[in-house]
Every structure is written in C-alpha cells, then in structure tokens.
C-alpha cells in the first residue's frame, strides 16, 4: 500500500503560527500549548451531532463534554463557547479572523481545509512534527517504518535519556526487560492512583447526557461514572505528579502483566489527558527524565527500565501511531489482508461481560464496561487477539475500539487495530500477527486458575477458546502467512496436531458466540 503524496491537501506543510486571530480549539486541543499567547481569544464548540452518529461509551462522552466545558469555564470571557448541533452552526457566527491547529483525523482536516477564511496551522500535541517524521521516513533508503528506529531517532533529536551519543545505561531497548508475569501474591505493584473529584460541571454533563438519551437523541454503551480521568490541566498535572511520585519506579517489570481485580497495576493512566491535549507530551517526557536524573543524583536511582518504558510509550509508540496514521494514507483503514469479515458480535458490542464464561475476556470486558479503559495488553492480547482469531472485520473492530475507550480517537485506533492488533495490513507495522493461545494469557495473568476453560486443552468441553482459536486461526490463514518467515515454526506446528480437523470444526461451530 503506497503512502499518500504531499499533493493531498491534508498533508500540506502548514505554518507554525498565525497573526493575531481567534483560535478554534477542538475538544482534543484543550491545553495552553495550543494557543500562541496566554490571552489569545478562543473558540470552543460543543457539537451534539458528534454523539448522535455513533454509540459511544457513556464515560467517553462524559469526559469529552466535561473537559470542553471546564476549559470554557477556565477561559471565561476569553472564549466564545457555542453549544450547537454542528460545527458549521458555530463557525457561521464568527465574524473575525480564525485559526486552528491541524486536527487529528482525516475527516476533521478535510472539514477545516474546506472552510473559507479559516487558517490551518501545523499540528501540535506530539513530540515530532509531521515534517520531521517525513524526513526520517525518507532517509537512508528506509524500507520499513520500524517504531524502534523512529524512537531512537527521536531520542537523539531531543536528547532524551542520552549520555552524549549513547543511551543512558548503554542499552537502547530496556523496555524488553518489562515482560515479567504478575506478582505471585496477586497484589498490584503500585499504590492506588490519585482520583479526581467531580464538580457541578460534571453534574450538568450527567444530566444532559441522561436527557439526550431519554429523548432518543443519543445512545451509549457502558456504565456511567464516576469520572476517573482528568478534564482540566490542573487535574492532569496532579495525575502526572502522582505517577512520578508513586508509580514510575514500579511501572516497568510488570508493564505487560494482567491481574484480576488490579486493573491499574502501575500504569500512568495519562493517555486520556494526553489525547485531550491537556498535557504536552514533550513536557511529560522531560518530567520523567528529570525525575530519573534527580534520583541518580540522590543516590537512589529509579529503575531505568521503568523510566525508559514510560518514555517509549509517550514519545515512541504514541507519536509513531500518530505519524503512520497520516503517512499510510486515507485508505489504510480498509486494509484486510487476512480476509476477516465477521461482524462484531452483539455481546462484544454491548460490553456484556456477563454473557462470557472465559475468565480473561469476561474480566476485561467488565473493566471496559465500568471504566472505559484497560491497559495495552488486555487491549492487544485479550480483546484484539480474540477478534483476530475469530476473523472479525478489522474496520468494524477499529470503530468498536474508537467508541469504547475514553482515550480512543481515529488516529489512535486505525494504526493500532488495523496494523498492530489485527494484522490487516499484511505486516506493514508488525512483523507477525499478535495471535497467542491460552498459554500466553496464563503466563501473563492470574485469570486461568479459576476459569472453566483449561489453557492447555484445545479440544473438548473445557478447551480454551484462545488455545483452540489460535490453531484454527493458523489453519485458516496458512497460505496467507506462509511467506512470513516468523510464522514458519508456528505453521509447522499445525502438521503435528493429529486432532487439527476436530479443533477446526469445533471452532467453526463456536464462531463468535460468547465463549
């Protein structure tokens, strides 16, 4: 799939600044770094039509509206705040020069570029600019856009965790050390995070959402509150400080582990605040690095793998996903290299954890229903792994992830789901499918001990749907994956299974019914 060319107007080189104008800030551009001056006039627009188009998680809708209304309250007379049906209704009321930082999706960029008189500026809210990524992608005859290469380049350019030309500690990929299974005692490696407190704005948001739903204007999925994630910059800074103070040092080793009843582990819970634009990611990275260097100076250094693992998430993976969203073009979302066409089943669409017997999937769905959030391994290796094995349409899963997660946006989910999770791009982003049997989930979690299914069994009443589903997935895609050298050994394993026809038939009959 060839990348888009600069002829696409959405990829044009936008200026960094505009003359004195009122700045239209989208609901994911709410931090001060989206303004050119602290006192710059602002336009904020709350569009009800956004929520009428799709069935979003109730807490996602609450978070977006609360953040937008809190920003309007903070700015006071500095902002025009319009609560309307569509963006166009608000823009038609503006009679002064207006500028906007380039939005984060193809559809929203097309919208602002088609609006006469609206000056579009370069995107903000990411560590590397689109020009920097384009220069890196075109450099040295690059054949693959590997995240690790991009991350190292960004570390060098921004001098983050570097000792001159070498990485601090002498190794680049310390994140590889963060693969330990969960603590054997079943306890979280970190204390309970700091939580925000709701206020009268949240009360009004809740009342409005209740009324809209009762009137039939919108429909939601998932549980209502309490609000768990920051909606103001002050709250976001408080959550960042809490993470640096109490969780950063224990983040690394169990970064990929899952525990029932310990859904936060040592994760930062900063992705919603970052994706609302409440925090500048470069400032977050500098704060983590400074905390590490201060700890070294104090003679009690934080574990470098924990610090580097967090830095990698913010300036590596997050930035990389943003840039490949644009670099791979408008049609990337439609990739379907594994010919997966099953619809999202109703129990999954409804986050109906009660319909599911498989302990891992039921627990993760319950967390998602309640919180609108789970960390990256449940997303990839429980939810994404299930959809991959069952052949669910990757575009439909992208939409489901987008709507169901409080930190989900189009730019977040297209590359993460189509490329990473569902391998629908045929290996552009990931060198092999992220398919795994129950043994992986058993090793990296405590789910399997009390589950009715046995992760060691692939056939029979107690056959694990992930273990059996893994072999059925390989069999279904044997020819498609045969050219992938990293899949040769797993595919050879198919020929050693004497019960493969029975396993395949068993999983065909199971299909996408709640396991």
N, C-alpha and C positions, 0 to 999 in steps of 0.2 A: 504494500500500500504506500504510494508515494506521498511525501509530506506536502502540505499546501505551499504555494509560492507567495512571495511578497505582493503579488498582484491582488490578492484577496484584501479588500479594504479593511477588514477586521484585524489584519496583521500589519497595517501600515505603521511607520515609525511616528508615534505621537510625541508632541513636545512634552517636556517635563513640567513646565509652568505655564500659567496664563496671566494676562494682565488682570487687574482687579476685577473680579467677577463674583457673582454668587455661585457657590459650589454645591451642585447637586450630589448628595451622598446617598448611595444605595444602602440598604439595611445590612450589608456586609462591609461597609466602609465607615464605621462609626467612631474610629479613633482619631486623635488630633493630627496624626501624620497624613491624613487625607486632606488637610487644609494647608494652604500656603502661608497663612498667618493666623494667630490665635483668635483674632477678631474678625476673620473673614465671614461675610454673610453666607448662610447655608440654606439649602432647600432640602427638606425631608418629605418623603411621600410614602404614605401607607396605602397600599392598593389591596382592596378586598378580593379583587379578581384573581390575584395570585393564589389564594387559598381555595377558591372555587374550582380551579382547574383540576386539582388532584386531591386525593385523600392523604393528607399529611399526618404524621404523628402529632397528637394533641400538644405534647410538650415542645415540639419544634415550632409550631405556630405560636405558642405562648412565648417562647424565648425570643423569636424574631420581633413580635409586636412589643414585648416588654422592652427589649433593647432599643428599638426605634423610638418609643415613647419616652423612655428615660433620657435618651440623647436630646430629644426635643425639649424636655423639661430643663436639662442642664444648660442648654443654649439660650433658652428664653427668647427675648426679642431679637437675638442674633439670627434666629432661624425662622423661616416660613415652614410650617408643618401642615400638610394637606392630607386629610383622610378622605380618600376618594375610591371610586370603583377601579379606575385605570390610571396608569401613569400619565397618559395623554391629557386627561382632565386637569391634572395639576400643572403640567407644563404649559398648557394653554393660558394659564393665569399669570405666568411670569412675564413681566414686561421689561426686563433688564438683561444685560449680558450674563450668560450662564455657561458654566464649565462643569465637566465631570471627569473623574479619573476613569480610565477604560474599565468597564465592568468585567466580571469574571466568567461570563459564559458567551457562547456564540450568539444566542438569541438576544441577549441584552446588549451586546455590542452592535449587532445589526440595528437594534432599535435606536440607540443613541446616534449611530452614524447616519441614520435616515432622518434625523430630526434637524430641520434647518436652523442655523444660528447657534447650535449647541457645540461648544468647543470640547473636543475629546483629548484628554491628556494621557500620558503614559500610565500604565497600571502601577499601583502601589500595593503594599501589604505583603511583599515577598522579598526574599533576600537578594536574588539575582534578577536582573531585568530581562525582558524578552530579547533584547539586543545581545546581552551577554550570553544567554543560552544559545541563540542562533550562531554566534561566533564560535562557541565551544562545539556545537553540533557539526559545524562545517570544518572544524580544524583537523589537521593531520590525517586527512583521508578517512575520517571516522566511519566505520561500517556499522557499528551498533551503538545505540544510545544507552550505555550501561549506567545505572544510577551510581554505582561505586565510583566510576570515572568522573562523573559530574560532581559528586560530593567532594572528592579530593580536590578537584579544580576550585570549587567554591571555598574550601578551607584555605587553600593557598591564597586565592584572591583577597579574601577578607581577613587573612592572618588569624584564624581561629584555632586554638589548641595546637599551635605550631611553636617549635623551637628552631627559629631560622627557617631552613628549607625542609626540615624533618618534622613529622608529627610528634607531639608531646608523648613521651613513653616509648618512642621508637617504632611503634606499630600503627598501621592505618586502621585495620578492621577489628578494633577491640570489641565492637558490637557482636562479633562472633562468640564472645565469651558469655553472652546473655541468653543462654539456652538451657538453663538448669530447670529441672522439674520443680513443681511447687514444694514449699516446705512440708516435711513429713508430718508435722503436727497439725496441719490444716489451718494454721494461722496466717494472717496477712503479714508480709514482711515490713509493713509500714503502718503507722497510726492512721486513724480515721481522718479524712481530709477536712479542711475548713469548708463550711457550707454558707452560702449567702442567705439572707433573710428577706422574705417577700415584704412588699410595702403596698401602699394604696394604689400605685400604678398596676402592680400585679393583680390586685383585686379587681380593678376595672377591666384589665385584659381578660381575666377569667370570666367575668360577667358578660363581656362582649362575645367571647367565643361560645359561651353557653347559649346566648341569644341567637347567634348566627346559626348554630347547629339546630336549635329548636325550630327556627324559621325555615330550615331546609336549604339555607344558602350554602352551607359547607358541611362536610362530613370528615370525621377524624378517625384515626386508629390509635390504639394505645391509651394508657391511663393519663389522667390529669395529675399535675403537680405532686408534691411541692417542687418549686423551681430549684434545680440543683446547680445550675451553671450561671456564671456572671453575665450581667446585662449592662454593666457600666464599666468604665475604665478603672474606677477605684476598686470595684469588686474583682476585676481581672488581675490587677496588681496584687491584691490581697491573696488571691489563689496562687499566683506565681510565687510570692514570698513564702507561702505555706509549703509549697512544693520544694522550694530550695532549702527551707529550714528543716523539714521533717521527712522528706521522701526521696530527694535526689540521690542520696547516698545508697539507698537500698533499691533503687529503680532497676539497675542493670541485670543482676543474675537471674531474676525470675521474670524478666520482661515478657517472655513468651509463655508463661505458666498460667493455668486457669484453676481456680478453686471455687467450688460451690459455696455460696454464702459470703464470699470475699471478692466481690465484683470489682473493687477499685484497685486491689493489690497496691503497688507503689506508683501507679501511673499518674501523670501530672494533671489530667482532666482539663487541659488547656486548649484542646483543639476547637471546642465551640467558641471560646473567646478569641482565638486567633482568626477563625473563619468569619467572625462578625467584624473583624477589623479593630477590635478593642485593644489589641497588643501589636506592636511592631515586632515581627519575628526576629529581626536582627538584634533588637534590644533584648529580647528573651535569650538569645544565644549568648550575647555578651554578659548578661547577668549570670548565666550558668557557668561560663568560663571564669568570670571573676570570682565566683564562689569557690571554684576549684583552686584557683591560684591563691586565694586567701587561705584556704585550708592547708595548702602546701607550706605557705609561709608560717602558719601557726604550728606546724609540726604534726598535724593530724590530717593528712590528705584524704579527701574523698576518693572512693574507688573510681579510677579513671574510666573503667568500662561503663560505669553508670552514667558519668557525665558525658562521655562521648556518645553513648547510646541515645541519650536525650537530644544532644546536639544534632546527631544524624537524623533523628525524626523531624526536627524543625527545619534545618537548612539543607538537609539532604532529601529525604523522601517527600516531604510536603512540597518543597519547591520543584522537585523533579516531576511529580504528578501534575502540578500546575502547568509546567512548561510543555510536557509531552501532550497534554490536552490540546494545546494550540498547534504544536509542531506536527502532530499526526493528522490534523485536519478535521473538517466537519463530518466526514463520512466514517471516521474511526469507530464511532459508537455502533455502527451497523455491522461490524466485523463478526463473523460467526464461523470460524474455521472448523469447529467440531460439529457443525450442523445440529446445534441444540435448539429444539423448537417447542419443548413442553411449556405450557403456561405456568405461571406462578400459582401453586395450589391455594385454595381458599384458606386453609388453616394457617399457612405461612403469611398470606396477605393480611390476615386478621390478627397476626401475632398470638395465635391461640395455643399457648403452651400447654393448656390442659388437655388438648387432643393428642399430645405426643407422649409416648412411653420412653423413648430414648432419653436417658438422663441428661446427657450433654446438650442435646438440641432443645429439650424442654426447659432446662435451666437458663440457657442463653436467650431463648425466646421470652421467658418470663422477665429477665433483666431488661431486655429491649422494650417489652411492653410497659414496664414500670418506669424506666429511666430514659428511654430514647437513646441509649448509649451502651455499648460494650466495647472492650478494647480490641486491638487489632487482630489478635489470634482467634478469639471467638468469631470475629467477622470473617477471617480468611479460612480457618481450618474447621469450623463447625458450620456456619451458615453458607459460606462460599463453597466449601468442599461438598456439602450436601447438594447444592444446586448444580455443581459441576458433574458430580457422579450421576445425577438424575436427568441430565440433559435439559435443564430449564433454560429457556431463551435468555441469552446474556443481556439483550437490550431491556427486556422486562425485569431482569434482576437489577440492572443499573437503576431503573426507575424506582424499584422497591427499596433499594438501599438509600437512594436520594430522599425519598419521602419518609423513611422510617427512622432516620438518625438525625439527632439535633445538630450534628456537625456536617450533615450531608448536603453537598451542592453538586451541580452538574459537573464542574471541573474536578471535584474530588472523586466522584464515583465513576465517570466514564473510563478513565485510565485504570483506576483501582479494580473495577469489576470486569470490564471487557478484557483488559490486558492482563492484570495480575491474577485475579481470582478465577475467572472463567476460561482463561487461555484462548479466548475467542479470536485473538489477533494472530494465532499460529506461532507465537514465540517472539514477537517484536519486543515486548517488555520483559518477559520471564523466559528463561531457557528451558523450562519444563513445566507441565501442569502442576498446580498445587493440589494434587489429589493424594489422599492418605487414608489408610484403613484405621480401624479402631485402635490398633496398637499405638499409633501416634497420640491419640487422644488419651489413652490410658497412661502413657508415659508422662504427658504434659499436664495432667489434671487429676482430680480425685473423683471424677464423675462415674467411672466404670464400676467402682466397688459395689454400689447399691443398685445398679441398673439391671433391668430384666434381661438385657442382651449381654452376651459374652463377646468381648472384643477378639477373642481367639477363634471364634467359630464363624464360619461363612455359610453354613447350610443348616437348616432346621429351625424350629420354633424360637430358639434363643440366639439365632445368628445375628450378629451385629449388623445393622443396616449400613454402617460405614465400611466395615470389613468386606461384606458381600458386595456392597455397592462399588467398592474400589475395583474388584476383579471384573465386575460387569462393565464398568466404565472402560477399563483397559481392553476388554474383548470388543466392545462396541467401536472403539477408536483405534484398533490395532493397526489398520492400514494408514490412518491419518498420522499416527505417531511413529510409524516405523522409521521415518527418516531422521528422527531426533535421537542423537547418539546417547543422550542422558536417559532415554527411555528404553534402551535396548535390553538392559538387565531386567527391569520390571516386566517387559513384554515377554522375555524368555520364561519368566515365571509362570505365565499362562499355560505353557506347554507341560508344566509339571503338575498341574491340577487335574487329577483324574475325575473330579466331580464338577468341572467347569460348566458343562451343559446344564446340569441341575441348578447350579448357582445362577447362571444367566437367566434361566427360566423363572426361578424364584424371584429374582429382582425385577424381571419384566412384569410379573403379576403384582408385585408390591408397588411398582411405579412410583408416583408421587403422593400416595396415600400417607397420612401422618404415621410415621414409624413408631 
